[in-house]
Amino acid sequence: MTRERSPLRIFIYILISVIIPVLGILVNHLYRPDHILLSLFLVVWMGFFILALQPFDTEGFETVEP
């Protein structure tokens, strides 16, 4: 059973999982290029939220096998 997501919810998921970490990495490298730990943390954050929230379309298929 799939659940339809509203466009606002999809935008919020993409904002949390992609846009904020990428902006954080860019700002981090702009002001503190030697501070790599924050960038690694943001990459891990992005990967976790992409897996946890699954903001992208899965075309109606379940991503976890029962």
All heavy atoms as TSV, in Angstrom:
chain	resi	resn	atom	element	x	y	z
A	1	MET	N	N	0.842	-1.159	0.000
A	1	MET	CA	C	0.000	0.000	0.000
A	1	MET	C	C	0.900	1.239	0.000
A	1	MET	O	O	1.739	1.416	0.867
A	1	MET	CB	C	-0.883	-0.017	1.238
A	1	MET	CG	C	-1.678	1.249	1.406
A	1	MET	SD	S	-2.389	1.314	3.047
A	1	MET	CE	C	-4.077	1.122	2.645
A	2	THR	N	N	0.737	2.096	-0.998
A	2	THR	CA	C	1.532	3.310	-1.074
A	2	THR	C	C	0.729	4.492	-0.571
A	2	THR	O	O	-0.488	4.526	-0.678
A	2	THR	CB	C	1.985	3.575	-2.518
A	2	THR	OG1	O	0.839	3.736	-3.335
A	2	THR	CG2	C	2.835	2.436	-3.037
A	3	ARG	N	N	1.439	5.445	-0.037
A	3	ARG	CA	C	0.799	6.649	0.470
A	3	ARG	C	C	1.273	7.828	-0.364
A	3	ARG	O	O	2.462	8.031	-0.536
A	3	ARG	CB	C	1.185	6.849	1.930
A	3	ARG	CG	C	0.444	7.967	2.604
A	3	ARG	CD	C	0.841	8.045	4.041
A	3	ARG	NE	N	2.163	8.671	4.117
A	3	ARG	CZ	C	2.945	8.625	5.176
A	3	ARG	NH1	N	2.582	7.958	6.231
A	3	ARG	NH2	N	4.116	9.220	5.187
A	4	GLU	N	N	0.332	8.592	-0.882
A	4	GLU	CA	C	0.685	9.757	-1.681
A	4	GLU	C	C	1.219	10.858	-0.776
A	4	GLU	O	O	0.683	11.111	0.290
A	4	GLU	CB	C	-0.539	10.261	-2.456
A	4	GLU	CG	C	-0.982	9.344	-3.559
A	4	GLU	CD	C	0.047	9.232	-4.667
A	4	GLU	OE1	O	0.675	10.248	-5.026
A	4	GLU	OE2	O	0.228	8.117	-5.170
A	5	ARG	N	N	2.277	11.495	-1.226
A	5	ARG	CA	C	2.846	12.611	-0.482
A	5	ARG	C	C	2.489	13.906	-1.189
A	5	ARG	O	O	2.538	13.992	-2.408
A	5	ARG	CB	C	4.359	12.486	-0.396
A	5	ARG	CG	C	4.790	11.322	0.435
A	5	ARG	CD	C	6.288	11.285	0.553
A	5	ARG	NE	N	6.676	10.191	1.413
A	5	ARG	CZ	C	7.843	9.610	1.384
A	5	ARG	NH1	N	8.759	10.020	0.542
A	5	ARG	NH2	N	8.121	8.627	2.195
A	6	SER	N	N	2.159	14.900	-0.400
A	6	SER	CA	C	1.826	16.199	-0.985
A	6	SER	C	C	3.109	16.859	-1.491
A	6	SER	O	O	4.203	16.562	-1.007
A	6	SER	CB	C	1.150	17.085	0.054
A	6	SER	OG	O	2.063	17.426	1.062
A	7	PRO	N	N	2.978	17.767	-2.455
A	7	PRO	CA	C	4.172	18.455	-2.957
A	7	PRO	C	C	4.905	19.241	-1.871
A	7	PRO	O	O	6.131	19.330	-1.890
A	7	PRO	CB	C	3.622	19.404	-4.027
A	7	PRO	CG	C	2.356	18.757	-4.475
A	7	PRO	CD	C	1.800	18.066	-3.257
A	8	LEU	N	N	4.178	19.779	-0.901
A	8	LEU	CA	C	4.821	20.510	0.188
A	8	LEU	C	C	5.659	19.566	1.050
A	8	LEU	O	O	6.788	19.889	1.435
A	8	LEU	CB	C	3.780	21.217	1.053
A	8	LEU	CG	C	4.338	22.001	2.244
A	8	LEU	CD1	C	5.233	23.133	1.758
A	8	LEU	CD2	C	3.205	22.533	3.087
A	9	ARG	N	N	5.141	18.383	1.342
A	9	ARG	CA	C	5.888	17.415	2.144
A	9	ARG	C	C	7.132	16.944	1.397
A	9	ARG	O	O	8.200	16.804	1.996
A	9	ARG	CB	C	5.007	16.223	2.498
A	9	ARG	CG	C	5.743	15.195	3.331
A	9	ARG	CD	C	4.837	14.170	3.858
A	9	ARG	NE	N	4.081	14.809	4.944
A	9	ARG	CZ	C	3.415	14.148	5.855
A	9	ARG	NH1	N	3.378	12.839	5.809
A	9	ARG	NH2	N	2.781	14.777	6.797
A	10	ILE	N	N	7.027	16.716	0.106
A	10	ILE	CA	C	8.186	16.310	-0.686
A	10	ILE	C	C	9.242	17.410	-0.667
A	10	ILE	O	O	10.429	17.147	-0.492
A	10	ILE	CB	C	7.774	15.962	-2.126
A	10	ILE	CG1	C	6.930	14.695	-2.133
A	10	ILE	CG2	C	8.996	15.801	-3.027
A	10	ILE	CD1	C	6.325	14.369	-3.467
A	11	PHE	N	N	8.803	18.681	-0.798
A	11	PHE	CA	C	9.744	19.792	-0.751
A	11	PHE	C	C	10.444	19.871	0.604
A	11	PHE	O	O	11.653	20.089	0.677
A	11	PHE	CB	C	9.039	21.112	-1.060
A	11	PHE	CG	C	9.930	22.305	-0.878
A	11	PHE	CD1	C	10.936	22.575	-1.799
A	11	PHE	CD2	C	9.784	23.133	0.217
A	11	PHE	CE1	C	11.772	23.660	-1.630
A	11	PHE	CE2	C	10.611	24.215	0.394
A	11	PHE	CZ	C	11.602	24.483	-0.535
A	12	ILE	N	N	9.693	19.688	1.683
A	12	ILE	CA	C	10.292	19.732	3.016
A	12	ILE	C	C	11.299	18.605	3.197
A	12	ILE	O	O	12.385	18.806	3.742
A	12	ILE	CB	C	9.201	19.697	4.103
A	12	ILE	CG1	C	8.419	21.006	4.080
A	12	ILE	CG2	C	9.797	19.452	5.480
A	12	ILE	CD1	C	7.194	21.018	4.954
A	13	TYR	N	N	10.967	17.400	2.715
A	13	TYR	CA	C	11.900	16.282	2.812
A	13	TYR	C	C	13.180	16.562	2.031
A	13	TYR	O	O	14.276	16.280	2.499
A	13	TYR	CB	C	11.262	15.003	2.290
A	13	TYR	CG	C	10.258	14.372	3.215
A	13	TYR	CD1	C	9.508	13.288	2.808
A	13	TYR	CD2	C	10.043	14.852	4.500
A	13	TYR	CE1	C	8.593	12.687	3.648
A	13	TYR	CE2	C	9.132	14.270	5.342
A	13	TYR	CZ	C	8.403	13.180	4.907
A	13	TYR	OH	O	7.498	12.599	5.749
A	14	ILE	N	N	13.054	17.106	0.831
A	14	ILE	CA	C	14.239	17.411	0.022
A	14	ILE	C	C	15.027	18.550	0.653
A	14	ILE	O	O	16.261	18.538	0.639
A	14	ILE	CB	C	13.831	17.723	-1.432
A	14	ILE	CG1	C	13.324	16.438	-2.091
A	14	ILE	CG2	C	14.985	18.300	-2.219
A	14	ILE	CD1	C	12.797	16.619	-3.492
A	15	LEU	N	N	14.328	19.515	1.249
A	15	LEU	CA	C	15.007	20.608	1.935
A	15	LEU	C	C	15.855	20.076	3.083
A	15	LEU	O	O	17.031	20.432	3.226
A	15	LEU	CB	C	13.978	21.617	2.457
A	15	LEU	CG	C	14.527	22.829	3.190
A	15	LEU	CD1	C	15.165	23.783	2.198
A	15	LEU	CD2	C	13.429	23.511	3.963
A	16	ILE	N	N	15.278	19.190	3.906
A	16	ILE	CA	C	15.992	18.642	5.053
A	16	ILE	C	C	17.125	17.721	4.617
A	16	ILE	O	O	18.213	17.744	5.182
A	16	ILE	CB	C	15.015	17.880	5.968
A	16	ILE	CG1	C	14.060	18.851	6.653
A	16	ILE	CG2	C	15.766	17.055	7.011
A	16	ILE	CD1	C	12.931	18.156	7.382
A	17	SER	N	N	16.882	16.892	3.608
A	17	SER	CA	C	17.853	15.849	3.295
A	17	SER	C	C	18.896	16.243	2.263
A	17	SER	O	O	19.953	15.608	2.205
A	17	SER	CB	C	17.124	14.587	2.816
A	17	SER	OG	O	16.429	14.860	1.617
A	18	VAL	N	N	18.661	17.286	1.462
A	18	VAL	CA	C	19.621	17.622	0.411
A	18	VAL	C	C	20.055	19.081	0.476
A	18	VAL	O	O	21.249	19.371	0.548
A	18	VAL	CB	C	19.036	17.304	-0.989
A	18	VAL	CG1	C	19.993	17.728	-2.078
A	18	VAL	CG2	C	18.715	15.829	-1.117
A	19	ILE	N	N	19.113	19.995	0.476
A	19	ILE	CA	C	19.449	21.408	0.311
A	19	ILE	C	C	20.220	21.951	1.517
A	19	ILE	O	O	21.265	22.591	1.354
A	19	ILE	CB	C	18.181	22.230	0.029
A	19	ILE	CG1	C	17.571	21.779	-1.298
A	19	ILE	CG2	C	18.489	23.714	-0.001
A	19	ILE	CD1	C	16.216	22.362	-1.605
A	20	ILE	N	N	19.737	21.708	2.731
A	20	ILE	CA	C	20.410	22.232	3.922
A	20	ILE	C	C	21.828	21.657	4.074
A	20	ILE	O	O	22.769	22.418	4.313
A	20	ILE	CB	C	19.556	21.998	5.181
A	20	ILE	CG1	C	18.323	22.897	5.125
A	20	ILE	CG2	C	20.362	22.264	6.445
A	20	ILE	CD1	C	17.341	22.672	6.255
A	21	PRO	N	N	22.037	20.340	3.918
A	21	PRO	CA	C	23.423	19.843	4.032
A	21	PRO	C	C	24.358	20.380	2.951
A	21	PRO	O	O	25.506	20.700	3.239
A	21	PRO	CB	C	23.280	18.323	3.919
A	21	PRO	CG	C	21.895	18.032	4.283
A	21	PRO	CD	C	21.096	19.210	3.864
A	22	VAL	N	N	23.872	20.496	1.716
A	22	VAL	CA	C	24.734	21.007	0.645
A	22	VAL	C	C	25.093	22.467	0.908
A	22	VAL	O	O	26.256	22.869	0.752
A	22	VAL	CB	C	24.061	20.831	-0.734
A	22	VAL	CG1	C	24.795	21.601	-1.805
A	22	VAL	CG2	C	23.992	19.358	-1.094
A	23	LEU	N	N	24.128	23.273	1.331
A	23	LEU	CA	C	24.430	24.657	1.678
A	23	LEU	C	C	25.392	24.726	2.862
A	23	LEU	O	O	26.289	25.577	2.893
A	23	LEU	CB	C	23.146	25.419	1.989
A	23	LEU	CG	C	22.257	25.739	0.788
A	23	LEU	CD1	C	20.979	26.419	1.247
A	23	LEU	CD2	C	22.996	26.590	-0.213
A	24	GLY	N	N	25.211	23.855	3.839
A	24	GLY	CA	C	26.122	23.820	4.980
A	24	GLY	C	C	27.539	23.481	4.567
A	24	GLY	O	O	28.498	24.071	5.074
A	25	ILE	N	N	27.695	22.533	3.660
A	25	ILE	CA	C	29.031	22.162	3.176
A	25	ILE	C	C	29.663	23.325	2.418
A	25	ILE	O	O	30.835	23.643	2.604
A	25	ILE	CB	C	28.956	20.890	2.305
A	25	ILE	CG1	C	28.624	19.691	3.176
A	25	ILE	CG2	C	30.267	20.660	1.568
A	25	ILE	CD1	C	28.266	18.445	2.399
A	26	LEU	N	N	28.878	23.995	1.569
A	26	LEU	CA	C	29.419	25.127	0.814
A	26	LEU	C	C	29.843	26.272	1.733
A	26	LEU	O	O	30.925	26.840	1.575
A	26	LEU	CB	C	28.385	25.611	-0.203
A	26	LEU	CG	C	28.105	24.669	-1.368
A	26	LEU	CD1	C	26.981	25.217	-2.228
A	26	LEU	CD2	C	29.355	24.445	-2.192
A	27	VAL	N	N	28.999	26.595	2.714
A	27	VAL	CA	C	29.344	27.667	3.651
A	27	VAL	C	C	30.543	27.264	4.503
A	27	VAL	O	O	31.431	28.085	4.775
A	27	VAL	CB	C	28.117	28.026	4.525
A	27	VAL	CG1	C	28.504	28.909	5.689
A	27	VAL	CG2	C	27.043	28.685	3.680
A	28	ASN	N	N	30.585	26.011	4.916
A	28	ASN	CA	C	31.716	25.534	5.717
A	28	ASN	C	C	33.025	25.676	4.946
A	28	ASN	O	O	34.032	26.131	5.485
A	28	ASN	CB	C	31.483	24.078	6.123
A	28	ASN	CG	C	32.601	23.539	6.970
A	28	ASN	OD1	O	33.138	24.222	7.816
A	28	ASN	ND2	N	32.960	22.287	6.731
A	29	HIS	N	N	33.035	25.283	3.686
A	29	HIS	CA	C	34.266	25.367	2.905
A	29	HIS	C	C	34.600	26.802	2.511
A	29	HIS	O	O	35.752	27.107	2.236
A	29	HIS	CB	C	34.177	24.475	1.672
A	29	HIS	CG	C	34.372	23.038	1.989
A	29	HIS	ND1	N	35.582	22.516	2.381
A	29	HIS	CD2	C	33.510	21.998	2.017
A	29	HIS	CE1	C	35.460	21.222	2.624
A	29	HIS	NE2	N	34.203	20.886	2.417
A	30	LEU	N	N	33.602	27.661	2.496
A	30	LEU	CA	C	33.872	29.059	2.185
A	30	LEU	C	C	34.560	29.753	3.360
A	30	LEU	O	O	35.525	30.495	3.170
A	30	LEU	CB	C	32.563	29.780	1.844
A	30	LEU	CG	C	32.660	31.260	1.497
A	30	LEU	CD1	C	33.428	31.426	0.195
A	30	LEU	CD2	C	31.268	31.846	1.368
A	31	TYR	N	N	34.077	29.524	4.575
A	31	TYR	CA	C	34.606	30.223	5.741
A	31	TYR	C	C	35.684	29.441	6.493
A	31	TYR	O	O	36.570	30.040	7.080
A	31	TYR	CB	C	33.472	30.579	6.706
A	31	TYR	CG	C	32.561	31.636	6.147
A	31	TYR	CD1	C	31.257	31.333	5.796
A	31	TYR	CD2	C	33.019	32.927	5.944
A	31	TYR	CE1	C	30.426	32.308	5.268
A	31	TYR	CE2	C	32.206	33.907	5.422
A	31	TYR	CZ	C	30.897	33.589	5.076
A	31	TYR	OH	O	30.097	34.542	4.550
A	32	ARG	N	N	35.586	28.126	6.525
A	32	ARG	CA	C	36.555	27.297	7.258
A	32	ARG	C	C	36.972	26.101	6.399
A	32	ARG	O	O	36.530	24.981	6.632
A	32	ARG	CB	C	35.933	26.775	8.560
A	32	ARG	CG	C	35.349	27.791	9.487
A	32	ARG	CD	C	36.280	28.238	10.586
A	32	ARG	NE	N	37.101	27.204	11.134
A	32	ARG	CZ	C	37.058	26.800	12.382
A	32	ARG	NH1	N	36.194	27.296	13.213
A	32	ARG	NH2	N	37.898	25.895	12.813
A	33	PRO	N	N	37.817	26.311	5.399
A	33	PRO	CA	C	38.171	25.197	4.496
A	33	PRO	C	C	38.937	24.068	5.177
A	33	PRO	O	O	38.971	22.956	4.659
A	33	PRO	CB	C	39.025	25.869	3.420
A	33	PRO	CG	C	39.472	27.148	3.995
A	33	PRO	CD	C	38.471	27.554	5.035
A	34	ASP	N	N	39.522	24.318	6.339
A	34	ASP	CA	C	40.271	23.270	7.020
A	34	ASP	C	C	39.417	22.470	8.001
A	34	ASP	O	O	39.901	21.529	8.620
A	34	ASP	CB	C	41.464	23.873	7.765
A	34	ASP	CG	C	41.026	24.912	8.784
A	34	ASP	OD1	O	39.924	25.465	8.632
A	34	ASP	OD2	O	41.803	25.172	9.724
A	35	HIS	N	N	38.151	22.802	8.141
A	35	HIS	CA	C	37.270	22.136	9.099
A	35	HIS	C	C	36.489	21.021	8.394
A	35	HIS	O	O	35.321	21.176	8.051
A	35	HIS	CB	C	36.336	23.173	9.724
A	35	HIS	CG	C	35.695	22.694	10.977
A	35	HIS	ND1	N	34.575	23.243	11.482
A	35	HIS	CD2	C	36.019	21.701	11.841
A	35	HIS	CE1	C	34.224	22.627	12.587
A	35	HIS	NE2	N	35.098	21.685	12.813
A	36	ILE	N	N	37.132	19.897	8.195
A	36	ILE	CA	C	36.564	18.804	7.407
A	36	ILE	C	C	35.539	17.987	8.193
A	36	ILE	O	O	34.656	17.366	7.603
A	36	ILE	CB	C	37.689	17.902	6.839
A	36	ILE	CG1	C	37.171	16.968	5.749
A	36	ILE	CG2	C	38.350	17.118	7.939
A	36	ILE	CD1	C	36.868	17.656	4.481
A	37	LEU	N	N	35.619	17.972	9.520
A	37	LEU	CA	C	34.696	17.153	10.315
A	37	LEU	C	C	33.247	17.595	10.166
A	37	LEU	O	O	32.348	16.758	10.102
A	37	LEU	CB	C	35.109	17.156	11.784
A	37	LEU	CG	C	36.388	16.395	12.104
A	37	LEU	CD1	C	36.722	16.518	13.578
A	37	LEU	CD2	C	36.261	14.952	11.698
A	38	LEU	N	N	33.025	18.904	10.090
A	38	LEU	CA	C	31.654	19.376	9.883
A	38	LEU	C	C	31.132	18.936	8.522
A	38	LEU	O	O	29.983	18.533	8.396
A	38	LEU	CB	C	31.585	20.898	10.016
A	38	LEU	CG	C	30.199	21.512	9.836
A	38	LEU	CD1	C	29.227	20.968	10.877
A	38	LEU	CD2	C	30.274	23.019	9.906
A	39	SER	N	N	31.978	18.966	7.510
A	39	SER	CA	C	31.561	18.511	6.183
A	39	SER	C	C	31.239	17.020	6.201
A	39	SER	O	O	30.255	16.590	5.587
A	39	SER	CB	C	32.648	18.796	5.151
A	39	SER	OG	O	32.810	20.176	4.999
A	40	LEU	N	N	32.045	16.227	6.883
A	40	LEU	CA	C	31.759	14.791	6.979
A	40	LEU	C	C	30.448	14.542	7.712
A	40	LEU	O	O	29.650	13.685	7.319
A	40	LEU	CB	C	32.905	14.061	7.679
A	40	LEU	CG	C	34.192	13.938	6.887
A	40	LEU	CD1	C	35.279	13.317	7.743
A	40	LEU	CD2	C	33.963	13.130	5.638
A	41	PHE	N	N	30.212	15.294	8.781
A	41	PHE	CA	C	28.954	15.175	9.510
A	41	PHE	C	C	27.770	15.502	8.608
A	41	PHE	O	O	26.749	14.800	8.622
A	41	PHE	CB	C	28.955	16.106	10.732
A	41	PHE	CG	C	27.628	16.171	11.419
A	41	PHE	CD1	C	27.192	15.112	12.204
A	41	PHE	CD2	C	26.810	17.278	11.276
A	41	PHE	CE1	C	25.959	15.160	12.830
A	41	PHE	CE2	C	25.583	17.340	11.895
A	41	PHE	CZ	C	25.148	16.276	12.680
A	42	LEU	N	N	27.885	16.552	7.795
A	42	LEU	CA	C	26.781	16.936	6.909
A	42	LEU	C	C	26.554	15.904	5.803
A	42	LEU	O	O	25.414	15.654	5.410
A	42	LEU	CB	C	27.043	18.321	6.323
A	42	LEU	CG	C	26.944	19.464	7.331
A	42	LEU	CD1	C	27.432	20.762	6.707
A	42	LEU	CD2	C	25.541	19.611	7.867
A	43	VAL	N	N	27.618	15.277	5.320
A	43	VAL	CA	C	27.459	14.221	4.314
A	43	VAL	C	C	26.750	13.010	4.926
A	43	VAL	O	O	25.865	12.410	4.305
A	43	VAL	CB	C	28.828	13.838	3.712
A	43	VAL	CG1	C	28.732	12.562	2.907
A	43	VAL	CG2	C	29.352	14.972	2.857
A	44	VAL	N	N	27.120	12.655	6.154
A	44	VAL	CA	C	26.449	11.542	6.839
A	44	VAL	C	C	24.986	11.884	7.089
A	44	VAL	O	O	24.090	11.053	6.912
A	44	VAL	CB	C	27.180	11.197	8.151
A	44	VAL	CG1	C	26.386	10.238	9.005
A	44	VAL	CG2	C	28.546	10.616	7.835
A	45	TRP	N	N	24.717	13.122	7.496
A	45	TRP	CA	C	23.352	13.592	7.706
A	45	TRP	C	C	22.542	13.453	6.416
A	45	TRP	O	O	21.421	12.946	6.417
A	45	TRP	CB	C	23.397	15.042	8.172
A	45	TRP	CG	C	22.086	15.755	8.287
A	45	TRP	CD1	C	20.834	15.211	8.238
A	45	TRP	CD2	C	21.873	17.146	8.473
A	45	TRP	NE1	N	19.882	16.188	8.384
A	45	TRP	CE2	C	20.502	17.380	8.533
A	45	TRP	CE3	C	22.744	18.218	8.600
A	45	TRP	CZ2	C	19.970	18.653	8.701
A	45	TRP	CZ3	C	22.203	19.477	8.776
A	45	TRP	CH2	C	20.840	19.686	8.827
A	46	MET	N	N	23.133	13.886	5.296
A	46	MET	CA	C	22.434	13.817	4.023
A	46	MET	C	C	22.129	12.361	3.661
A	46	MET	O	O	21.011	12.040	3.261
A	46	MET	CB	C	23.285	14.473	2.936
A	46	MET	CG	C	22.595	14.610	1.628
A	46	MET	SD	S	23.408	15.659	0.399
A	46	MET	CE	C	25.119	15.460	0.683
A	47	GLY	N	N	23.093	11.485	3.815
A	47	GLY	CA	C	22.862	10.078	3.495
A	47	GLY	C	C	21.811	9.446	4.386
A	47	GLY	O	O	20.944	8.701	3.910
A	48	PHE	N	N	21.868	9.731	5.680
A	48	PHE	CA	C	20.886	9.166	6.601
A	48	PHE	C	C	19.475	9.633	6.264
A	48	PHE	O	O	18.542	8.832	6.204
A	48	PHE	CB	C	21.225	9.541	8.042
A	48	PHE	CG	C	20.160	9.146	9.020
A	48	PHE	CD1	C	20.017	7.818	9.385
A	48	PHE	CD2	C	19.285	10.077	9.534
A	48	PHE	CE1	C	19.020	7.432	10.272
A	48	PHE	CE2	C	18.294	9.712	10.418
A	48	PHE	CZ	C	18.162	8.382	10.794
A	49	PHE	N	N	19.298	10.931	6.046
A	49	PHE	CA	C	17.957	11.431	5.786
A	49	PHE	C	C	17.433	11.016	4.420
A	49	PHE	O	O	16.225	10.852	4.245
A	49	PHE	CB	C	17.887	12.945	5.962
A	49	PHE	CG	C	17.712	13.336	7.393
A	49	PHE	CD1	C	18.748	13.861	8.115
A	49	PHE	CD2	C	16.500	13.130	8.024
A	49	PHE	CE1	C	18.588	14.206	9.442
A	49	PHE	CE2	C	16.331	13.469	9.357
A	49	PHE	CZ	C	17.368	14.008	10.067
A	50	ILE	N	N	18.313	10.825	3.454
A	50	ILE	CA	C	17.839	10.315	2.166
A	50	ILE	C	C	17.317	8.891	2.340
A	50	ILE	O	O	16.279	8.524	1.796
A	50	ILE	CB	C	18.943	10.384	1.097
A	50	ILE	CG1	C	19.115	11.840	0.662
A	50	ILE	CG2	C	18.618	9.503	-0.101
A	50	ILE	CD1	C	20.245	12.061	-0.299
A	51	LEU	N	N	18.012	8.089	3.130
A	51	LEU	CA	C	17.539	6.724	3.375
A	51	LEU	C	C	16.315	6.696	4.287
A	51	LEU	O	O	15.393	5.917	4.075
A	51	LEU	CB	C	18.655	5.881	3.990
A	51	LEU	CG	C	19.808	5.539	3.069
A	51	LEU	CD1	C	20.892	4.820	3.847
A	51	LEU	CD2	C	19.336	4.713	1.903
A	52	ALA	N	N	16.293	7.536	5.311
A	52	ALA	CA	C	15.210	7.502	6.291
A	52	ALA	C	C	13.929	8.113	5.753
A	52	ALA	O	O	12.839	7.555	5.935
A	52	ALA	CB	C	15.638	8.231	7.556
A	53	LEU	N	N	14.020	9.248	5.086
A	53	LEU	CA	C	12.814	9.943	4.633
A	53	LEU	C	C	12.376	9.527	3.237
A	53	LEU	O	O	11.210	9.634	2.902
A	53	LEU	CB	C	13.056	11.465	4.647
A	53	LEU	CG	C	13.298	12.076	6.019
A	53	LEU	CD1	C	13.576	13.556	5.860
A	53	LEU	CD2	C	12.114	11.861	6.924
A	54	GLN	N	N	13.299	9.056	2.427
A	54	GLN	CA	C	13.025	8.674	1.049
A	54	GLN	C	C	12.184	9.727	0.340
A	54	GLN	O	O	11.038	9.489	-0.031
A	54	GLN	CB	C	12.340	7.311	0.988
A	54	GLN	CG	C	13.178	6.212	1.542
A	54	GLN	CD	C	12.465	4.886	1.550
A	54	GLN	OE1	O	11.326	4.789	1.146
A	54	GLN	NE2	N	13.128	3.865	2.004
A	55	PRO	N	N	12.766	10.929	0.138
A	55	PRO	CA	C	11.983	12.016	-0.436
A	55	PRO	C	C	11.730	11.873	-1.928
A	55	PRO	O	O	10.943	12.625	-2.483
A	55	PRO	CB	C	12.847	13.250	-0.160
A	55	PRO	CG	C	14.223	12.720	-0.163
A	55	PRO	CD	C	14.120	11.354	0.449
A	56	PHE	N	N	12.372	10.919	-2.567
A	56	PHE	CA	C	12.242	10.802	-4.006
A	56	PHE	C	C	11.216	9.744	-4.373
A	56	PHE	O	O	10.924	8.837	-3.610
A	56	PHE	CB	C	13.606	10.487	-4.622
A	56	PHE	CG	C	14.646	11.486	-4.215
A	56	PHE	CD1	C	15.633	11.142	-3.315
A	56	PHE	CD2	C	14.605	12.779	-4.692
A	56	PHE	CE1	C	16.574	12.063	-2.928
A	56	PHE	CE2	C	15.537	13.713	-4.302
A	56	PHE	CZ	C	16.525	13.351	-3.423
A	57	ASP	N	N	10.689	9.846	-5.552
A	57	ASP	CA	C	9.638	8.954	-6.018
A	57	ASP	C	C	10.185	7.541	-6.200
A	57	ASP	O	O	11.203	7.337	-6.845
A	57	ASP	CB	C	9.088	9.466	-7.344
A	57	ASP	CG	C	7.899	8.677	-7.815
A	57	ASP	OD1	O	7.265	7.998	-6.986
A	57	ASP	OD2	O	7.584	8.753	-9.008
A	58	THR	N	N	9.484	6.567	-5.630
A	58	THR	CA	C	9.875	5.163	-5.801
A	58	THR	C	C	8.935	4.445	-6.765
A	58	THR	O	O	8.932	3.233	-6.831
A	58	THR	CB	C	9.877	4.426	-4.445
A	58	THR	OG1	O	8.584	4.547	-3.867
A	58	THR	CG2	C	10.921	5.020	-3.527
A	59	GLU	N	N	8.135	5.204	-7.486
A	59	GLU	CA	C	7.222	4.692	-8.509
A	59	GLU	C	C	6.259	3.658	-7.962
A	59	GLU	O	O	5.919	2.676	-8.622
A	59	GLU	CB	C	8.005	4.142	-9.696
A	59	GLU	CG	C	8.859	5.181	-10.385
A	59	GLU	CD	C	9.669	4.603	-11.514
A	59	GLU	OE1	O	9.439	3.441	-11.886
A	59	GLU	OE2	O	10.536	5.324	-12.013
A	60	GLY	N	N	5.819	3.825	-6.743
A	60	GLY	CA	C	4.805	2.960	-6.177
A	60	GLY	C	C	5.310	1.634	-5.647
A	60	GLY	O	O	4.525	0.809	-5.202
A	61	PHE	N	N	6.605	1.382	-5.685
A	61	PHE	CA	C	7.151	0.141	-5.199
A	61	PHE	C	C	7.663	0.310	-3.785
A	61	PHE	O	O	8.192	1.356	-3.433
A	61	PHE	CB	C	8.304	-0.347	-6.096
A	61	PHE	CG	C	7.849	-0.715	-7.479
A	61	PHE	CD1	C	8.124	0.125	-8.535
A	61	PHE	CD2	C	7.114	-1.855	-7.699
A	61	PHE	CE1	C	7.714	-0.206	-9.808
A	61	PHE	CE2	C	6.685	-2.181	-8.961
A	61	PHE	CZ	C	6.982	-1.360	-10.037
A	62	GLU	N	N	7.522	-0.727	-2.997
A	62	GLU	CA	C	8.077	-0.714	-1.661
A	62	GLU	C	C	9.594	-0.841	-1.756
A	62	GLU	O	O	10.108	-1.588	-2.579
A	62	GLU	CB	C	7.527	-1.892	-0.840
A	62	GLU	CG	C	6.060	-1.788	-0.549
A	62	GLU	CD	C	5.757	-0.739	0.494
A	62	GLU	OE1	O	6.596	-0.501	1.375
A	62	GLU	OE2	O	4.692	-0.144	0.418
A	63	THR	N	N	10.314	-0.088	-0.921
A	63	THR	CA	C	11.768	-0.164	-0.951
A	63	THR	C	C	12.317	-1.157	0.064
A	63	THR	O	O	13.474	-1.509	-0.001
A	63	THR	CB	C	12.372	1.218	-0.686
A	63	THR	OG1	O	11.883	1.682	0.559
A	63	THR	CG2	C	12.004	2.195	-1.789
A	64	VAL	N	N	11.487	-1.610	0.986
A	64	VAL	CA	C	11.907	-2.588	1.984
A	64	VAL	C	C	11.088	-3.853	1.776
A	64	VAL	O	O	9.866	-3.805	1.723
A	64	VAL	CB	C	11.698	-2.048	3.416
A	64	VAL	CG1	C	12.086	-3.092	4.435
A	64	VAL	CG2	C	12.473	-0.771	3.604
A	65	GLU	N	N	11.771	-4.953	1.651
A	65	GLU	CA	C	11.066	-6.218	1.441
A	65	GLU	C	C	10.394	-6.654	2.742
A	65	GLU	O	O	10.986	-6.549	3.804
A	65	GLU	CB	C	12.049	-7.302	0.980
A	65	GLU	CG	C	12.610	-7.046	-0.394
A	65	GLU	CD	C	11.573	-7.139	-1.485
A	65	GLU	OE1	O	10.654	-7.978	-1.377
A	65	GLU	OE2	O	11.643	-6.344	-2.419
A	66	PRO	N	N	9.173	-7.170	2.667
A	66	PRO	CA	C	8.492	-7.636	3.885
A	66	PRO	C	C	9.096	-8.914	4.414
A	66	PRO	O	O	9.741	-9.638	3.766
A	66	PRO	CB	C	7.060	-7.861	3.436
A	66	PRO	CG	C	7.113	-7.978	1.951
A	66	PRO	CD	C	8.359	-7.288	1.489
